[in-house]
């Protein structure tokens, strides 16, 4: 077993050789924490860690850090998402310390959707650091016990460091080299974009394995169940970096409207079962967007329940 460096349940699951399962919850557009707490309780027994999104789609929401604290207070295992769009290096380092002070043990380092997509398109972006530099920053604070300016941190943040990857964005040929850069920056786990094109994902994974990156980082394949053929068509047409094969749209079109959601869940379960056999895949990140109540069914049908116990 590899050395455990934090109290992250996700790290312990992965380094003990188990298939990991993570999921995520989107905070509300209000100060009502009960919304995100309820979502967390729906999935807590079926996942190892719950990501809290950070103003996803550049829309103002209850912040990721506060939402993580609410889940932590409920005995759940949250992962902080942190985007560099909205914060400079002072705020980023401050929030990392804040998360660690509440026992939040995992972080996902992201660029963040451009503000032009959100509810304040004229807002000023920051991007003082990029996502790779944020990965380096968290690792520097944890492993070296120092801030970016070189000052000592008396009690360093013990946080398991993750990042995102999109195997489907263009140009495809740079997808593996880009992952390699994130691994070199210090990423310890990767959560990928939603996987619908299994052939292309497996091609990407072959490139990952050929470079030996699967021995340096844990890769969790992203799984998002389709609720309808309309959702599939929208994601194929309008979501950048998404690869939805026509065969999935046709399959959903081939069942009555009232059965499309169930078919979407079956497609997700089939994807997990196939990717379990893909060399280098260490787990699954199930993103059931505003459909958290279906995560337990997916996990159970995919043979990933009960979740293993770790100390």
Order of alpha helices (4+ residues) and beta strands (2+ residues): alpha-beta-alpha-beta-alpha-beta-alpha-beta-alpha-beta-alpha-beta-alpha-beta-alpha-alpha-alpha-beta-alpha
